[in-house]
Amino acid sequence: EEEHTAESPSLGSFKCPLSDHHIHREDVRKVWKECQDESFWYRALPISLGSMAVTGGLIYNGVWKSSRRFGPFPKLAVAGILGYAIGKVSYFGTCRNKFQELGVKPGPGGPWGAGGPWGAGGPGSQSCGHVCEECKKKGTAAAADIDAAGKLQS
């Protein structure tokens, strides 16, 4: 279940994509999943396998030497990991364009910020000004109670 907050931090001109009424949360999730899937299948996996194949070829032809203790596996593993990382990073621009077509602009806590499509802590976190309708009602009721209590004490 989502964690909600009644407070909405001020982040200047940044507008949380979830609080924008013309952008639907499901659309953001769909594009995020699409980006993850496509970056894996179309970039990360092929580049990873390709770099491992090239590394294996270099080792096989004697250009690089394999480890005496572990054989070719450490070099192949590093090549695969680096290829995977390069593949994921290379898809970043394409993914950003997909979000911009959806109407989500770059900014803190956006889909490409820390922690995925809603920044570090999910909807309602410090990096996103989104507050659900239920929390807005609770926040308004709590503010009214505080004002009433303050007036009673005066």
Buried (B, 14 or more C-beta within 10 A) or exposed (E): EEEBBBEBBEBEEBBBBBBBEEBBEEBBBEBBEEBBEBBBEBBBBEBBBBBBBEBBEBBEEEEEEBEEEEEBEEBBEEBBEBBBEBBBEBBEEEBBEBBEEBEBBEBBBBBBBEEEBBBBBBBBBBBBBBBBEEBEEBBEEEEEEEEEEEEEEE
